[in-house]
Amino acid sequence: MKSIQKIQKVTERGQITLPIEWRRAMKTKYISIDSKGDSIIINPVSYTKKDIDEYTVFDAIRDNSRKGLRASELQKILKKIDG
């Protein structure tokens, strides 16, 4: 892929849109994001969803009627999961 510089706006929620030509060139739906000094490094990753060993433990919308959760309450939940 040839080098193309783009200026993207960051939304209030910290989101950006990767240009379509970059997404097509990467041929994956997964990326890794890293920072080095004042730079952000984005690389394609060839994982499938089942390869990723992460999952959402608590989702405020799904699990708590769109309300937040105190850290102490989250710790209790995590202790129950961890055993």
PyMOL Python script that loads the backbone (N, CA, C, O; Angstrom):
from pymol import cmd

cmd.read_pdbstr("""\
ATOM      1  N   MET A   1       0.851  -1.169   0.000  1.00  0.00           N
ATOM      2  CA  MET A   1       0.000   0.000   0.000  1.00  0.00           C
ATOM      3  C   MET A   1       0.897   1.233   0.000  1.00  0.00           C
ATOM      4  O   MET A   1       1.843   1.324   0.782  1.00  0.00           O
ATOM      5  N   LYS A   2       0.591   2.175  -0.883  1.00  0.00           N
ATOM      6  CA  LYS A   2       1.377   3.399  -0.923  1.00  0.00           C
ATOM      7  C   LYS A   2       1.043   4.263   0.289  1.00  0.00           C
ATOM      8  O   LYS A   2      -0.038   4.152   0.868  1.00  0.00           O
ATOM      9  N   SER A   3       1.976   5.114   0.659  1.00  0.00           N
ATOM     10  CA  SER A   3       1.798   5.978   1.816  1.00  0.00           C
ATOM     11  C   SER A   3       0.857   7.123   1.472  1.00  0.00           C
ATOM     12  O   SER A   3       1.082   7.873   0.522  1.00  0.00           O
ATOM     13  N   ILE A   4      -0.201   7.240   2.265  1.00  0.00           N
ATOM     14  CA  ILE A   4      -1.181   8.306   2.069  1.00  0.00           C
ATOM     15  C   ILE A   4      -1.420   8.956   3.425  1.00  0.00           C
ATOM     16  O   ILE A   4      -1.792   8.279   4.384  1.00  0.00           O
ATOM     17  N   GLN A   5      -1.209  10.255   3.506  1.00  0.00           N
ATOM     18  CA  GLN A   5      -1.475  10.955   4.752  1.00  0.00           C
ATOM     19  C   GLN A   5      -2.893  11.502   4.719  1.00  0.00           C
ATOM     20  O   GLN A   5      -3.318  12.090   3.724  1.00  0.00           O
ATOM     21  N   LYS A   6      -3.612  11.308   5.798  1.00  0.00           N
ATOM     22  CA  LYS A   6      -4.984  11.812   5.922  1.00  0.00           C
ATOM     23  C   LYS A   6      -5.108  12.570   7.244  1.00  0.00           C
ATOM     24  O   LYS A   6      -4.457  12.223   8.230  1.00  0.00           O
ATOM     25  N   ILE A   7      -5.925  13.580   7.257  1.00  0.00           N
ATOM     26  CA  ILE A   7      -6.256  14.277   8.497  1.00  0.00           C
ATOM     27  C   ILE A   7      -7.688  13.881   8.841  1.00  0.00           C
ATOM     28  O   ILE A   7      -8.610  14.097   8.054  1.00  0.00           O
ATOM     29  N   GLN A   8      -7.860  13.302  10.019  1.00  0.00           N
ATOM     30  CA  GLN A   8      -9.163  12.815  10.456  1.00  0.00           C
ATOM     31  C   GLN A   8      -9.580  13.564  11.711  1.00  0.00           C
ATOM     32  O   GLN A   8      -8.738  13.873  12.554  1.00  0.00           O
ATOM     33  N   LYS A   9     -10.852  13.856  11.845  1.00  0.00           N
ATOM     34  CA  LYS A   9     -11.388  14.470  13.046  1.00  0.00           C
ATOM     35  C   LYS A   9     -11.654  13.377  14.088  1.00  0.00           C
ATOM     36  O   LYS A   9     -12.155  12.301  13.762  1.00  0.00           O
ATOM     37  N   VAL A  10     -11.316  13.666  15.319  1.00  0.00           N
ATOM     38  CA  VAL A  10     -11.613  12.757  16.419  1.00  0.00           C
ATOM     39  C   VAL A  10     -12.931  13.211  17.032  1.00  0.00           C
ATOM     40  O   VAL A  10     -13.083  14.379  17.389  1.00  0.00           O
ATOM     41  N   THR A  11     -13.887  12.287  17.154  1.00  0.00           N
ATOM     42  CA  THR A  11     -15.200  12.637  17.695  1.00  0.00           C
ATOM     43  C   THR A  11     -15.129  12.868  19.198  1.00  0.00           C
ATOM     44  O   THR A  11     -14.105  12.604  19.829  1.00  0.00           O
ATOM     45  N   GLU A  12     -16.223  13.365  19.765  1.00  0.00           N
ATOM     46  CA  GLU A  12     -16.305  13.582  21.211  1.00  0.00           C
ATOM     47  C   GLU A  12     -16.014  12.303  21.987  1.00  0.00           C
ATOM     48  O   GLU A  12     -15.481  12.344  23.096  1.00  0.00           O
ATOM     49  N   ARG A  13     -16.370  11.172  21.394  1.00  0.00           N
ATOM     50  CA  ARG A  13     -16.176   9.874  22.058  1.00  0.00           C
ATOM     51  C   ARG A  13     -14.819   9.257  21.743  1.00  0.00           C
ATOM     52  O   ARG A  13     -14.569   8.106  22.100  1.00  0.00           O
ATOM     53  N   GLY A  14     -13.932  10.011  21.075  1.00  0.00           N
ATOM     54  CA  GLY A  14     -12.584   9.525  20.794  1.00  0.00           C
ATOM     55  C   GLY A  14     -12.498   8.613  19.590  1.00  0.00           C
ATOM     56  O   GLY A  14     -11.511   7.892  19.441  1.00  0.00           O
ATOM     57  N   GLN A  15     -13.494   8.620  18.731  1.00  0.00           N
ATOM     58  CA  GLN A  15     -13.522   7.731  17.574  1.00  0.00           C
ATOM     59  C   GLN A  15     -12.964   8.425  16.335  1.00  0.00           C
ATOM     60  O   GLN A  15     -13.065   9.642  16.184  1.00  0.00           O
ATOM     61  N   ILE A  16     -12.371   7.619  15.455  1.00  0.00           N
ATOM     62  CA  ILE A  16     -11.936   8.092  14.150  1.00  0.00           C
ATOM     63  C   ILE A  16     -12.434   7.106  13.105  1.00  0.00           C
ATOM     64  O   ILE A  16     -12.785   5.973  13.434  1.00  0.00           O
ATOM     65  N   THR A  17     -12.464   7.529  11.856  1.00  0.00           N
ATOM     66  CA  THR A  17     -12.818   6.637  10.763  1.00  0.00           C
ATOM     67  C   THR A  17     -11.577   6.395   9.936  1.00  0.00           C
ATOM     68  O   THR A  17     -10.935   7.342   9.480  1.00  0.00           O
ATOM     69  N   LEU A  18     -11.233   5.136   9.739  1.00  0.00           N
ATOM     70  CA  LEU A  18     -10.107   4.811   8.864  1.00  0.00           C
ATOM     71  C   LEU A  18     -10.581   4.924   7.423  1.00  0.00           C
ATOM     72  O   LEU A  18     -11.645   4.405   7.084  1.00  0.00           O
ATOM     73  N   PRO A  19      -9.815   5.591   6.574  1.00  0.00           N
ATOM     74  CA  PRO A  19     -10.223   5.727   5.171  1.00  0.00           C
ATOM     75  C   PRO A  19     -10.469   4.364   4.522  1.00  0.00           C
ATOM     76  O   PRO A  19      -9.787   3.386   4.829  1.00  0.00           O
ATOM     77  N   ILE A  20     -11.445   4.314   3.629  1.00  0.00           N
ATOM     78  CA  ILE A  20     -11.859   3.061   2.991  1.00  0.00           C
ATOM     79  C   ILE A  20     -10.702   2.380   2.270  1.00  0.00           C
ATOM     80  O   ILE A  20     -10.598   1.153   2.298  1.00  0.00           O
ATOM     81  N   GLU A  21      -9.836   3.151   1.629  1.00  0.00           N
ATOM     82  CA  GLU A  21      -8.723   2.512   0.914  1.00  0.00           C
ATOM     83  C   GLU A  21      -7.767   1.815   1.875  1.00  0.00           C
ATOM     84  O   GLU A  21      -7.153   0.814   1.506  1.00  0.00           O
ATOM     85  N   TRP A  22      -7.629   2.318   3.090  1.00  0.00           N
ATOM     86  CA  TRP A  22      -6.793   1.650   4.082  1.00  0.00           C
ATOM     87  C   TRP A  22      -7.457   0.365   4.548  1.00  0.00           C
ATOM     88  O   TRP A  22      -6.808  -0.676   4.650  1.00  0.00           O
ATOM     89  N   ARG A  23      -8.756   0.441   4.831  1.00  0.00           N
ATOM     90  CA  ARG A  23      -9.466  -0.757   5.308  1.00  0.00           C
ATOM     91  C   ARG A  23      -9.445  -1.857   4.255  1.00  0.00           C
ATOM     92  O   ARG A  23      -9.251  -3.027   4.588  1.00  0.00           O
ATOM     93  N   ARG A  24      -9.641  -1.499   2.995  1.00  0.00           N
ATOM     94  CA  ARG A  24      -9.599  -2.503   1.923  1.00  0.00           C
ATOM     95  C   ARG A  24      -8.211  -3.107   1.783  1.00  0.00           C
ATOM     96  O   ARG A  24      -8.078  -4.312   1.568  1.00  0.00           O
ATOM     97  N   ALA A  25      -7.189  -2.291   1.901  1.00  0.00           N
ATOM     98  CA  ALA A  25      -5.814  -2.779   1.757  1.00  0.00           C
ATOM     99  C   ALA A  25      -5.420  -3.712   2.903  1.00  0.00           C
ATOM    100  O   ALA A  25      -4.626  -4.632   2.706  1.00  0.00           O
ATOM    101  N   MET A  26      -5.968  -3.483   4.094  1.00  0.00           N
ATOM    102  CA  MET A  26      -5.615  -4.319   5.252  1.00  0.00           C
ATOM    103  C   MET A  26      -6.234  -5.705   5.175  1.00  0.00           C
ATOM    104  O   MET A  26      -5.661  -6.659   5.700  1.00  0.00           O
ATOM    105  N   LYS A  27      -7.376  -5.837   4.543  1.00  0.00           N
ATOM    106  CA  LYS A  27      -8.056  -7.131   4.372  1.00  0.00           C
ATOM    107  C   LYS A  27      -8.300  -7.842   5.702  1.00  0.00           C
ATOM    108  O   LYS A  27      -8.187  -9.066   5.781  1.00  0.00           O
ATOM    109  N   THR A  28      -8.627  -7.101   6.721  1.00  0.00           N
ATOM    110  CA  THR A  28      -8.973  -7.655   8.016  1.00  0.00           C
ATOM    111  C   THR A  28      -9.899  -6.687   8.727  1.00  0.00           C
ATOM    112  O   THR A  28      -9.920  -5.498   8.407  1.00  0.00           O
ATOM    113  N   LYS A  29     -10.662  -7.182   9.686  1.00  0.00           N
ATOM    114  CA  LYS A  29     -11.531  -6.321  10.479  1.00  0.00           C
ATOM    115  C   LYS A  29     -10.912  -6.004  11.832  1.00  0.00           C
ATOM    116  O   LYS A  29     -11.524  -5.320  12.653  1.00  0.00           O
ATOM    117  N   TYR A  30      -9.705  -6.496  12.065  1.00  0.00           N
ATOM    118  CA  TYR A  30      -9.045  -6.302  13.344  1.00  0.00           C
ATOM    119  C   TYR A  30      -7.757  -5.524  13.162  1.00  0.00           C
ATOM    120  O   TYR A  30      -7.011  -5.736  12.205  1.00  0.00           O
ATOM    121  N   ILE A  31      -7.508  -4.609  14.107  1.00  0.00           N
ATOM    122  CA  ILE A  31      -6.283  -3.822  14.080  1.00  0.00           C
ATOM    123  C   ILE A  31      -5.680  -3.798  15.471  1.00  0.00           C
ATOM    124  O   ILE A  31      -6.377  -3.987  16.468  1.00  0.00           O
ATOM    125  N   SER A  32      -4.384  -3.565  15.527  1.00  0.00           N
ATOM    126  CA  SER A  32      -3.740  -3.312  16.811  1.00  0.00           C
ATOM    127  C   SER A  32      -3.364  -1.841  16.823  1.00  0.00           C
ATOM    128  O   SER A  32      -2.973  -1.278  15.801  1.00  0.00           O
ATOM    129  N   ILE A  33      -3.485  -1.234  17.978  1.00  0.00           N
ATOM    130  CA  ILE A  33      -3.193   0.184  18.137  1.00  0.00           C
ATOM    131  C   ILE A  33      -2.157   0.321  19.236  1.00  0.00           C
ATOM    132  O   ILE A  33      -2.303  -0.244  20.320  1.00  0.00           O
ATOM    133  N   ASP A  34      -1.108   1.077  18.945  1.00  0.00           N
ATOM    134  CA  ASP A  34      -0.025   1.282  19.899  1.00  0.00           C
ATOM    135  C   ASP A  34       0.373   2.749  19.847  1.00  0.00           C
ATOM    136  O   ASP A  34       0.056   3.446  18.883  1.00  0.00           O
ATOM    137  N   SER A  35       1.050   3.209  20.852  1.00  0.00           N
ATOM    138  CA  SER A  35       1.571   4.575  20.824  1.00  0.00           C
ATOM    139  C   SER A  35       3.065   4.533  21.066  1.00  0.00           C
ATOM    140  O   SER A  35       3.574   3.714  21.832  1.00  0.00           O
ATOM    141  N   LYS A  36       3.751   5.437  20.392  1.00  0.00           N
ATOM    142  CA  LYS A  36       5.199   5.548  20.550  1.00  0.00           C
ATOM    143  C   LYS A  36       5.511   7.036  20.524  1.00  0.00           C
ATOM    144  O   LYS A  36       5.418   7.681  19.479  1.00  0.00           O
ATOM    145  N   GLY A  37       5.883   7.577  21.676  1.00  0.00           N
ATOM    146  CA  GLY A  37       6.105   9.014  21.770  1.00  0.00           C
ATOM    147  C   GLY A  37       4.805   9.747  21.488  1.00  0.00           C
ATOM    148  O   GLY A  37       3.795   9.523  22.154  1.00  0.00           O
ATOM    149  N   ASP A  38       4.841  10.629  20.492  1.00  0.00           N
ATOM    150  CA  ASP A  38       3.626  11.370  20.155  1.00  0.00           C
ATOM    151  C   ASP A  38       2.942  10.813  18.918  1.00  0.00           C
ATOM    152  O   ASP A  38       2.163  11.511  18.270  1.00  0.00           O
ATOM    153  N   SER A  39       3.231   9.556  18.585  1.00  0.00           N
ATOM    154  CA  SER A  39       2.632   8.919  17.414  1.00  0.00           C
ATOM    155  C   SER A  39       1.708   7.779  17.817  1.00  0.00           C
ATOM    156  O   SER A  39       1.914   7.131  18.843  1.00  0.00           O
ATOM    157  N   ILE A  40       0.687   7.543  16.998  1.00  0.00           N
ATOM    158  CA  ILE A  40      -0.206   6.400  17.162  1.00  0.00           C
ATOM    159  C   ILE A  40       0.059   5.458  15.994  1.00  0.00           C
ATOM    160  O   ILE A  40       0.058   5.882  14.838  1.00  0.00           O
ATOM    161  N   ILE A  41       0.281   4.199  16.288  1.00  0.00           N
ATOM    162  CA  ILE A  41       0.613   3.207  15.270  1.00  0.00           C
ATOM    163  C   ILE A  41      -0.549   2.236  15.141  1.00  0.00           C
ATOM    164  O   ILE A  41      -0.963   1.618  16.121  1.00  0.00           O
ATOM    165  N   ILE A  42      -1.076   2.104  13.926  1.00  0.00           N
ATOM    166  CA  ILE A  42      -2.184   1.202  13.655  1.00  0.00           C
ATOM    167  C   ILE A  42      -1.711   0.145  12.672  1.00  0.00           C
ATOM    168  O   ILE A  42      -1.207   0.470  11.597  1.00  0.00           O
ATOM    169  N   ASN A  43      -1.872  -1.125  13.042  1.00  0.00           N
ATOM    170  CA  ASN A  43      -1.454  -2.227  12.182  1.00  0.00           C
ATOM    171  C   ASN A  43      -2.587  -3.234  12.019  1.00  0.00           C
ATOM    172  O   ASN A  43      -3.356  -3.461  12.953  1.00  0.00           O
ATOM    173  N   PRO A  44      -2.692  -3.836  10.837  1.00  0.00           N
ATOM    174  CA  PRO A  44      -3.693  -4.890  10.663  1.00  0.00           C
ATOM    175  C   PRO A  44      -3.300  -6.135  11.446  1.00  0.00           C
ATOM    176  O   PRO A  44      -2.117  -6.427  11.623  1.00  0.00           O
ATOM    177  N   VAL A  45      -4.306  -6.861  11.909  1.00  0.00           N
ATOM    178  CA  VAL A  45      -4.088  -8.098  12.653  1.00  0.00           C
ATOM    179  C   VAL A  45      -4.977  -9.155  12.021  1.00  0.00           C
ATOM    180  O   VAL A  45      -6.158  -8.910  11.776  1.00  0.00           O
ATOM    181  N   SER A  46      -4.423 -10.316  11.760  1.00  0.00           N
ATOM    182  CA  SER A  46      -5.211 -11.366  11.101  1.00  0.00           C
ATOM    183  C   SER A  46      -5.778 -12.359  12.109  1.00  0.00           C
ATOM    184  O   SER A  46      -5.457 -13.547  12.070  1.00  0.00           O
ATOM    185  N   TYR A  47      -6.617 -11.868  13.006  1.00  0.00           N
ATOM    186  CA  TYR A  47      -7.313 -12.698  13.975  1.00  0.00           C
ATOM    187  C   TYR A  47      -8.756 -12.866  13.535  1.00  0.00           C
ATOM    188  O   TYR A  47      -9.297 -12.048  12.792  1.00  0.00           O
ATOM    189  N   THR A  48      -9.358 -13.924  14.000  1.00  0.00           N
ATOM    190  CA  THR A  48     -10.807 -14.014  13.906  1.00  0.00           C
ATOM    191  C   THR A  48     -11.348 -13.698  15.290  1.00  0.00           C
ATOM    192  O   THR A  48     -10.598 -13.737  16.266  1.00  0.00           O
ATOM    193  N   LYS A  49     -12.615 -13.391  15.393  1.00  0.00           N
ATOM    194  CA  LYS A  49     -13.198 -13.000  16.676  1.00  0.00           C
ATOM    195  C   LYS A  49     -12.974 -14.071  17.749  1.00  0.00           C
ATOM    196  O   LYS A  49     -12.715 -13.739  18.905  1.00  0.00           O
ATOM    197  N   LYS A  50     -13.069 -15.346  17.378  1.00  0.00           N
ATOM    198  CA  LYS A  50     -12.893 -16.395  18.390  1.00  0.00           C
ATOM    199  C   LYS A  50     -11.442 -16.530  18.845  1.00  0.00           C
ATOM    200  O   LYS A  50     -11.181 -17.139  19.883  1.00  0.00           O
ATOM    201  N   ASP A  51     -10.481 -15.966  18.080  1.00  0.00           N
ATOM    202  CA  ASP A  51      -9.074 -16.006  18.482  1.00  0.00           C
ATOM    203  C   ASP A  51      -8.750 -15.003  19.578  1.00  0.00           C
ATOM    204  O   ASP A  51      -7.777 -15.175  20.311  1.00  0.00           O
ATOM    205  N   ILE A  52      -9.561 -13.958  19.693  1.00  0.00           N
ATOM    206  CA  ILE A  52      -9.281 -12.904  20.647  1.00  0.00           C
ATOM    207  C   ILE A  52      -9.740 -13.356  22.025  1.00  0.00           C
ATOM    208  O   ILE A  52     -10.902 -13.716  22.213  1.00  0.00           O
ATOM    209  N   ASP A  53      -8.827 -13.336  22.983  1.00  0.00           N
ATOM    210  CA  ASP A  53      -9.102 -13.843  24.321  1.00  0.00           C
ATOM    211  C   ASP A  53      -9.586 -12.706  25.226  1.00  0.00           C
ATOM    212  O   ASP A  53      -9.064 -12.517  26.324  1.00  0.00           O
ATOM    213  N   GLU A  54     -10.575 -11.962  24.764  1.00  0.00           N
ATOM    214  CA  GLU A  54     -11.149 -10.889  25.549  1.00  0.00           C
ATOM    215  C   GLU A  54     -12.659 -10.945  25.433  1.00  0.00           C
ATOM    216  O   GLU A  54     -13.199 -11.401  24.425  1.00  0.00           O
ATOM    217  N   TYR A  55     -13.319 -10.491  26.445  1.00  0.00           N
ATOM    218  CA  TYR A  55     -14.759 -10.354  26.367  1.00  0.00           C
ATOM    219  C   TYR A  55     -15.186  -9.247  27.318  1.00  0.00           C
ATOM    220  O   TYR A  55     -14.442  -8.890  28.231  1.00  0.00           O
ATOM    221  N   THR A  56     -16.358  -8.712  27.115  1.00  0.00           N
ATOM    222  CA  THR A  56     -16.872  -7.644  27.948  1.00  0.00           C
ATOM    223  C   THR A  56     -17.466  -8.252  29.210  1.00  0.00           C
ATOM    224  O   THR A  56     -18.413  -9.036  29.152  1.00  0.00           O
ATOM    225  N   VAL A  57     -16.897  -7.880  30.346  1.00  0.00           N
ATOM    226  CA  VAL A  57     -17.384  -8.386  31.625  1.00  0.00           C
ATOM    227  C   VAL A  57     -18.625  -7.614  32.045  1.00  0.00           C
ATOM    228  O   VAL A  57     -19.604  -8.202  32.504  1.00  0.00           O
ATOM    229  N   PHE A  58     -18.581  -6.308  31.887  1.00  0.00           N
ATOM    230  CA  PHE A  58     -19.695  -5.463  32.297  1.00  0.00           C
ATOM    231  C   PHE A  58     -19.988  -4.465  31.193  1.00  0.00           C
ATOM    232  O   PHE A  58     -19.090  -3.770  30.719  1.00  0.00           O
ATOM    233  N   ASP A  59     -21.233  -4.398  30.791  1.00  0.00           N
ATOM    234  CA  ASP A  59     -21.692  -3.443  29.795  1.00  0.00           C
ATOM    235  C   ASP A  59     -22.833  -2.672  30.456  1.00  0.00           C
ATOM    236  O   ASP A  59     -23.885  -3.247  30.734  1.00  0.00           O
ATOM    237  N   ALA A  60     -22.637  -1.383  30.709  1.00  0.00           N
ATOM    238  CA  ALA A  60     -23.632  -0.591  31.442  1.00  0.00           C
ATOM    239  C   ALA A  60     -24.984  -0.591  30.743  1.00  0.00           C
ATOM    240  O   ALA A  60     -26.022  -0.623  31.404  1.00  0.00           O
ATOM    241  N   ILE A  61     -24.985  -0.556  29.418  1.00  0.00           N
ATOM    242  CA  ILE A  61     -26.247  -0.566  28.684  1.00  0.00           C
ATOM    243  C   ILE A  61     -26.937  -1.910  28.845  1.00  0.00           C
ATOM    244  O   ILE A  61     -28.132  -1.972  29.136  1.00  0.00           O
ATOM    245  N   ARG A  62     -26.183  -2.983  28.656  1.00  0.00           N
ATOM    246  CA  ARG A  62     -26.759  -4.326  28.707  1.00  0.00           C
ATOM    247  C   ARG A  62     -27.056  -4.774  30.138  1.00  0.00           C
ATOM    248  O   ARG A  62     -28.104  -5.362  30.405  1.00  0.00           O
ATOM    249  N   ASP A  63     -26.136  -4.495  31.048  1.00  0.00           N
ATOM    250  CA  ASP A  63     -26.206  -5.105  32.375  1.00  0.00           C
ATOM    251  C   ASP A  63     -26.741  -4.211  33.491  1.00  0.00           C
ATOM    252  O   ASP A  63     -27.033  -4.703  34.581  1.00  0.00           O
ATOM    253  N   ASN A  64     -26.876  -2.922  33.245  1.00  0.00           N
ATOM    254  CA  ASN A  64     -27.218  -2.047  34.365  1.00  0.00           C
ATOM    255  C   ASN A  64     -28.120  -0.887  33.956  1.00  0.00           C
ATOM    256  O   ASN A  64     -27.961   0.222  34.467  1.00  0.00           O
ATOM    257  N   SER A  65     -29.042  -1.113  33.065  1.00  0.00           N
ATOM    258  CA  SER A  65     -30.021  -0.096  32.650  1.00  0.00           C
ATOM    259  C   SER A  65     -29.367   1.240  32.310  1.00  0.00           C
ATOM    260  O   SER A  65     -29.874   2.303  32.670  1.00  0.00           O
ATOM    261  N   ARG A  66     -28.235   1.169  31.613  1.00  0.00           N
ATOM    262  CA  ARG A  66     -27.495   2.361  31.163  1.00  0.00           C
ATOM    263  C   ARG A  66     -26.885   3.179  32.297  1.00  0.00           C
ATOM    264  O   ARG A  66     -26.506   4.331  32.087  1.00  0.00           O
ATOM    265  N   LYS A  67     -26.787   2.613  33.476  1.00  0.00           N
ATOM    266  CA  LYS A  67     -26.194   3.326  34.609  1.00  0.00           C
ATOM    267  C   LYS A  67     -24.757   2.860  34.780  1.00  0.00           C
ATOM    268  O   LYS A  67     -24.402   1.736  34.425  1.00  0.00           O
ATOM    269  N   GLY A  68     -23.955   3.734  35.321  1.00  0.00           N
ATOM    270  CA  GLY A  68     -22.570   3.384  35.609  1.00  0.00           C
ATOM    271  C   GLY A  68     -22.471   2.401  36.762  1.00  0.00           C
ATOM    272  O   GLY A  68     -23.484   1.920  37.270  1.00  0.00           O
ATOM    273  N   LEU A  69     -21.266   2.110  37.165  1.00  0.00           N
ATOM    274  CA  LEU A  69     -21.031   1.162  38.241  1.00  0.00           C
ATOM    275  C   LEU A  69     -19.841   1.660  39.049  1.00  0.00           C
ATOM    276  O   LEU A  69     -18.824   2.052  38.478  1.00  0.00           O
ATOM    277  N   ARG A  70     -19.957   1.648  40.341  1.00  0.00           N
ATOM    278  CA  ARG A  70     -18.831   2.053  41.198  1.00  0.00           C
ATOM    279  C   ARG A  70     -17.727   0.999  41.099  1.00  0.00           C
ATOM    280  O   ARG A  70     -17.997  -0.187  40.904  1.00  0.00           O
ATOM    281  N   ALA A  71     -16.489   1.451  41.236  1.00  0.00           N
ATOM    282  CA  ALA A  71     -15.345   0.547  41.144  1.00  0.00           C
ATOM    283  C   ALA A  71     -15.445  -0.570  42.179  1.00  0.00           C
ATOM    284  O   ALA A  71     -15.109  -1.718  41.889  1.00  0.00           O
ATOM    285  N   SER A  72     -15.903  -0.240  43.375  1.00  0.00           N
ATOM    286  CA  SER A  72     -16.022  -1.254  44.434  1.00  0.00           C
ATOM    287  C   SER A  72     -17.025  -2.343  44.048  1.00  0.00           C
ATOM    288  O   SER A  72     -16.823  -3.519  44.349  1.00  0.00           O
ATOM    289  N   GLU A  73     -18.123  -1.932  43.370  1.00  0.00           N
ATOM    290  CA  GLU A  73     -19.110  -2.911  42.921  1.00  0.00           C
ATOM    291  C   GLU A  73     -18.530  -3.804  41.824  1.00  0.00           C
ATOM    292  O   GLU A  73     -18.776  -5.010  41.800  1.00  0.00           O
ATOM    293  N   LEU A  74     -17.758  -3.202  40.919  1.00  0.00           N
ATOM    294  CA  LEU A  74     -17.122  -3.978  39.853  1.00  0.00           C
ATOM    295  C   LEU A  74     -16.130  -4.978  40.445  1.00  0.00           C
ATOM    296  O   LEU A  74     -16.035  -6.111  39.973  1.00  0.00           O
ATOM    297  N   GLN A  75     -15.392  -4.563  41.475  1.00  0.00           N
ATOM    298  CA  GLN A  75     -14.453  -5.481  42.123  1.00  0.00           C
ATOM    299  C   GLN A  75     -15.178  -6.695  42.693  1.00  0.00           C
ATOM    300  O   GLN A  75     -14.682  -7.817  42.587  1.00  0.00           O
ATOM    301  N   LYS A  76     -16.330  -6.487  43.286  1.00  0.00           N
ATOM    302  CA  LYS A  76     -17.116  -7.603  43.833  1.00  0.00           C
ATOM    303  C   LYS A  76     -17.530  -8.566  42.732  1.00  0.00           C
ATOM    304  O   LYS A  76     -17.441  -9.783  42.893  1.00  0.00           O
ATOM    305  N   ILE A  77     -17.984  -8.014  41.610  1.00  0.00           N
ATOM    306  CA  ILE A  77     -18.387  -8.852  40.481  1.00  0.00           C
ATOM    307  C   ILE A  77     -17.211  -9.665  39.960  1.00  0.00           C
ATOM    308  O   ILE A  77     -17.339 -10.860  39.693  1.00  0.00           O
ATOM    309  N   LEU A  78     -16.062  -9.005  39.820  1.00  0.00           N
ATOM    310  CA  LEU A  78     -14.874  -9.697  39.301  1.00  0.00           C
ATOM    311  C   LEU A  78     -14.403 -10.783  40.255  1.00  0.00           C
ATOM    312  O   LEU A  78     -13.946 -11.834  39.808  1.00  0.00           O
ATOM    313  N   LYS A  79     -14.505 -10.553  41.557  1.00  0.00           N
ATOM    314  CA  LYS A  79     -14.121 -11.578  42.531  1.00  0.00           C
ATOM    315  C   LYS A  79     -15.006 -12.810  42.394  1.00  0.00           C
ATOM    316  O   LYS A  79     -14.527 -13.938  42.509  1.00  0.00           O
ATOM    317  N   LYS A  80     -16.305 -12.595  42.146  1.00  0.00           N
ATOM    318  CA  LYS A  80     -17.214 -13.726  41.967  1.00  0.00           C
ATOM    319  C   LYS A  80     -16.837 -14.526  40.731  1.00  0.00           C
ATOM    320  O   LYS A  80     -16.883 -15.756  40.751  1.00  0.00           O
ATOM    321  N   ILE A  81     -16.464 -13.841  39.654  1.00  0.00           N
ATOM    322  CA  ILE A  81     -16.085 -14.529  38.424  1.00  0.00           C
ATOM    323  C   ILE A  81     -14.786 -15.294  38.607  1.00  0.00           C
ATOM    324  O   ILE A  81     -14.654 -16.429  38.149  1.00  0.00           O
ATOM    325  N   ASP A  82     -13.815 -14.659  39.287  1.00  0.00           N
ATOM    326  CA  ASP A  82     -12.479 -15.241  39.462  1.00  0.00           C
ATOM    327  C   ASP A  82     -12.497 -16.391  40.461  1.00  0.00           C
ATOM    328  O   ASP A  82     -11.647 -17.279  40.411  1.00  0.00           O
ATOM    329  N   GLY A  83     -13.447 -16.370  41.346  1.00  0.00           N
ATOM    330  CA  GLY A  83     -13.591 -17.461  42.307  1.00  0.00           C
ATOM    331  C   GLY A  83     -12.810 -17.252  43.503  1.00  0.00           C
ATOM    332  O   GLY A  83     -12.828 -18.087  44.406  1.00  0.00           O
TER     333      GLY A  83
END
""", "prot")
cmd.dss("prot")
cmd.show_as("cartoon", "prot")
cmd.util.cbc("prot")
cmd.orient("prot")
